[in-house]
Amino acid sequence: SAGNEWVWIEVPKNIYKTAKSNEEYANIEADMQEYAKDYRESDYFTDTWYSEEQHGLGETEYNNLKETMLKSVYDNGGFFIGRYEVGTETPRYTENDELTTPLIKQDKYPYICVTCTQAQTEAKKLSTGGKTSSLMFGIQWDLVCKFIEEKGQLENGEDITKDMVDKSKDWGNFPNVAFKVTHGKYTIYPSTPNSWNDASDYDKPAATVLLTTGATTRNRVLNIYDLAGNVSEWTLEYTLLTTFPCAHRGHGYSTFGSNCRSL
């Protein structure tokens, strides 16, 4: 009813080699991890609860949400993700700006300057029609990568790997790539972060330029926009990096896609 747009991520039923029912949560997760293993760094990223302060979920709530997700994906053969990065009607400039209603629509301002806890709180507001909405768990992000690989709509398999020499710069907004922007708006960091300009027929240079959501089909794959680059996305995944325990994926406009694990 709000006009938000979603994309269905298929997870084939035949991946389950050990799980025999929708409540065998450990086996479901293990089968998913095996299926999407090319996109996991299991010693570094895990879908385990670690701190309510970091993502706004108590241990019981986190584990219940994870089990609900695993059961749903098992039963339904997939899950929905936002077609666009979450955006807002008005731009945010600082962490003190009002947290307005999140939107998954084209040509919105990126929902930046938010903590993982704030992102999860806002994501829950997108629940509709009996569907539960939240940030993705890490295994869901891995399954999105596997979905893109399986459907084969990128130029070659190297475009969707976890290698440090990452080809996602070919379809993401990073500071080392230039491309044409067809609509929406742009702002150049750090020189003019509070000034948004019309991006119609804008030749984006190899520089740190932030775009509104879905500004160019170049950065789209399987109808999903800006999975790599533009802004990073918070997840409910835990990382061993103690100063940054809430894992973010996708990397952003200021991070070199060719040098980092942008997926």
C-alpha positions in Angstrom: 0.0 0.0 0.0 2.9 2.3 0.5 4.2 1.6 -3.0 7.4 -0.1 -1.8 8.9 -2.5 -4.3 10.4 -5.9 -3.6 12.3 -8.7 -5.5 11.8 -12.4 -4.8 15.0 -14.3 -4.1 14.6 -18.0 -5.0 16.2 -20.6 -2.8 15.8 -24.0 -4.4 14.2 -26.7 -2.3 16.8 -29.3 -3.5 19.6 -27.6 -1.5 18.5 -29.3 1.7 20.6 -32.4 2.1 20.3 -32.8 5.8 17.2 -30.8 6.9 14.1 -32.9 6.6 11.6 -30.5 8.3 11.0 -26.8 8.7 12.0 -26.8 12.4 15.5 -28.4 11.9 17.0 -25.0 12.1 20.6 -26.0 12.5 20.4 -28.3 9.5 18.5 -25.7 7.4 21.2 -23.2 8.1 24.0 -25.6 7.5 22.5 -26.6 4.1 22.1 -23.0 3.2 25.7 -22.3 4.1 26.9 -25.2 2.0 24.9 -24.0 -1.0 26.2 -20.4 -0.7 29.6 -21.2 0.6 31.4 -19.2 -2.1 30.1 -16.1 -0.4 30.8 -16.9 3.2 33.7 -16.3 5.4 32.6 -18.5 8.2 35.4 -17.8 10.6 34.7 -14.1 10.5 31.0 -13.7 9.9 28.3 -15.6 11.8 24.6 -15.2 12.3 24.8 -15.3 16.1 23.4 -12.9 18.7 26.1 -10.7 20.4 24.6 -7.5 21.8 21.2 -5.8 22.1 23.1 -2.5 22.1 24.5 -3.1 18.7 21.3 -4.1 16.8 18.4 -3.5 19.1 17.4 -7.2 19.5 17.6 -9.2 22.7 19.0 -12.7 22.5 15.6 -14.4 22.5 14.1 -12.0 20.0 17.2 -12.4 17.7 17.1 -16.2 17.8 13.3 -16.3 17.3 13.6 -14.0 14.3 16.3 -16.1 12.8 14.3 -19.3 13.3 11.3 -17.6 11.7 13.4 -16.6 8.7 14.9 -20.1 8.3 11.5 -21.8 8.5 10.0 -19.3 6.1 12.7 -19.7 3.5 12.5 -23.5 3.8 8.7 -23.5 3.4 8.4 -20.9 0.7 11.5 -21.5 -1.3 12.9 -18.0 -0.9 12.3 -14.5 0.5 11.8 -10.9 -0.6 14.4 -8.1 -0.5 14.0 -4.4 -1.3 14.3 -3.6 -5.0 16.1 -0.4 -4.0 18.3 0.7 -1.1 16.1 2.1 1.7 15.5 5.8 1.2 13.8 8.8 2.6 11.7 11.7 1.1 14.1 14.3 2.5 17.9 14.0 2.7 19.7 13.1 5.9 23.0 14.9 6.7 23.8 14.0 10.3 23.0 11.3 12.9 20.8 13.8 14.7 18.4 14.2 11.8 14.8 12.9 12.3 14.3 9.2 11.6 11.6 9.5 9.0 9.5 6.6 7.4 11.8 4.3 5.3 10.8 3.8 1.7 11.9 1.3 -1.0 11.3 3.4 -4.1 13.2 4.9 -6.9 14.8 8.4 -6.7 14.8 8.7 -2.9 17.6 10.0 -0.7 19.7 7.2 0.8 18.9 6.4 4.4 22.4 7.4 5.7 23.8 8.4 9.1 21.9 5.6 11.0 23.2 3.0 13.4 22.5 -0.7 13.0 19.9 -0.5 15.8 18.2 2.4 14.2 18.2 0.6 10.8 16.6 -2.5 12.3 14.0 -0.5 14.2 13.1 1.3 10.9 13.2 -1.9 8.9 10.5 -3.5 11.1 8.1 -0.7 10.2 8.0 -2.0 6.6 6.2 -5.2 7.7 3.0 -5.5 5.8 0.3 -8.0 4.8 1.3 -10.4 7.5 4.9 -10.4 6.3 7.8 -9.8 8.7 10.4 -7.2 7.7 13.9 -6.7 9.2 17.5 -6.3 8.2 18.8 -9.4 6.4 20.8 -12.0 8.2 24.2 -12.8 6.7 23.1 -16.1 5.2 20.3 -14.2 3.3 22.9 -11.9 1.8 24.9 -14.9 0.7 21.8 -16.4 -0.8 21.2 -13.3 -2.8 24.7 -13.5 -4.2 24.1 -17.2 -5.0 20.8 -16.3 -6.7 22.6 -13.8 -8.9 25.3 -16.3 -9.8 22.7 -19.1 -10.6 20.6 -16.8 -12.8 23.7 -15.8 -14.7 22.8 -12.2 -15.7 26.3 -10.8 -15.2 29.0 -10.9 -17.8 31.0 -13.6 -16.2 31.2 -15.6 -13.0 34.0 -13.5 -11.6 31.6 -10.6 -11.2 30.0 -12.2 -8.2 32.7 -13.7 -6.1 34.2 -13.0 -2.6 37.7 -12.6 -4.0 39.5 -9.5 -2.9 40.1 -8.7 -6.6 36.4 -8.0 -7.0 34.7 -7.3 -10.4 31.6 -5.7 -8.7 33.0 -2.3 -9.7 31.6 -3.1 -13.2 28.0 -2.8 -11.8 28.4 -0.7 -8.6 28.9 2.9 -7.6 32.5 3.1 -6.3 35.0 5.9 -6.3 37.2 4.3 -9.0 34.6 4.0 -11.7 32.9 6.5 -14.0 29.5 6.0 -15.7 26.4 7.7 -17.0 23.5 8.5 -14.6 20.1 8.8 -16.2 17.9 10.4 -13.5 17.6 11.2 -9.8 20.1 13.3 -7.9 23.7 13.2 -6.9 26.0 14.8 -4.3 29.8 14.9 -4.2 31.6 14.0 -1.0 33.3 15.5 0.8 33.2 18.9 -1.0 29.5 19.4 -1.3 27.8 16.8 1.0 24.8 19.1 1.7 24.0 20.0 -1.9 22.0 17.6 -4.1 22.0 18.2 -7.9 19.9 16.9 -10.8 21.5 13.8 -12.2 19.7 13.6 -15.6 22.4 12.7 -18.1 25.1 13.2 -15.5 28.5 11.8 -16.3 29.6 10.5 -12.9 33.4 10.8 -12.6 35.7 8.4 -10.9 35.2 10.1 -7.5 33.2 9.8 -4.3 29.7 10.6 -5.6 26.5 9.5 -3.7 23.4 8.9 -5.7 19.7 8.7 -5.0 18.1 5.2 -5.1 18.0 3.5 -8.5 19.7 6.3 -10.4 20.9 4.2 -13.2 20.2 0.7 -14.7 23.9 0.2 -15.0 23.9 -0.6 -11.3 21.1 -3.1 -11.5 21.2 -6.9 -11.6 18.1 -9.1 -11.8 16.0 -6.1 -11.0 17.9 -5.3 -7.8 19.5 -1.9 -7.7 22.8 -0.9 -5.9 23.5 -4.3 -4.2 27.2 -3.3 -4.7 28.3 0.2 -4.0 26.5 3.5 -3.4 25.8 2.9 0.4 26.7 0.0 2.6 23.8 -2.0 4.1 23.6 -3.1 7.8 22.9 -6.8 8.4 22.2 -8.8 11.6 25.4 -10.7 11.0 28.2 -10.7 13.6 31.8 -9.9 12.7 34.8 -10.6 14.9 36.0 -7.0 14.4 35.4 -5.8 17.9 35.2 -2.1 16.9 32.6 -2.9 14.2 30.7 -6.0 15.3 27.5 -5.4 13.3 28.4 -6.5 9.8 27.7 -4.3 6.8 27.7 -5.6 3.2 27.7 -4.1 -0.2 30.4 -1.5 0.5 29.8 2.1 -0.7 30.5 5.0 -2.9 33.8 5.8 -1.0 35.2 2.3 -0.9 37.1 0.8 -3.9 35.1 -2.2 -5.2 38.1 -3.7 -6.8 40.0 -3.8 -3.5 37.4 -4.9 -1.0 34.8 -7.7 -0.6 31.9 -5.6 -1.7 29.5 -8.5 -1.5 
